[in-house]
């Protein structure tokens, strides 16, 4: 099983400084990979506002993309289409290309995000589609993971930038006292912010899902 990810920038045409935004994205992707290296191929720009990544396991992709959502500052965000299926390299005079049903599924997934966020789920950012031929177990994992992602995106979308930073810190195991020092606030304030944001439930939900989606 291979996990293909297509990401595009939310509101890319409305960004006042697209070049600076790309530097923020590049730096944030590098930070996430340094803190928890999970990608076979980390998110890499392809064309326009799109990027692509590859993971070995669905649980790894879900963890890495959550970290990226939490780490990005206000005003810069990604949508993610996750495809479960095979991919293959194609030799080309213009360099190696990647093709296959995993990428087609990822494209279907990100189109689903675009469609649904414009209607009833404006905070939706992530969706998974399995390529044809998935077994019943993987179909169940994908369905459960999508239910989790709907709730997760809603929670992350409601967080302040500070709450996202604090949740990211707890996700990688940073003590609350250290987070408080970095934010210039008290440890009880960190604890209160994390409770208000639902950080513990978010992190525990990811841990449970990674246990069945890896």
Order of alpha helices (4+ residues) and beta strands (2+ residues): beta-alpha-beta-beta-alpha-beta-beta-beta-alpha-beta-alpha-alpha-alpha-alpha-alpha
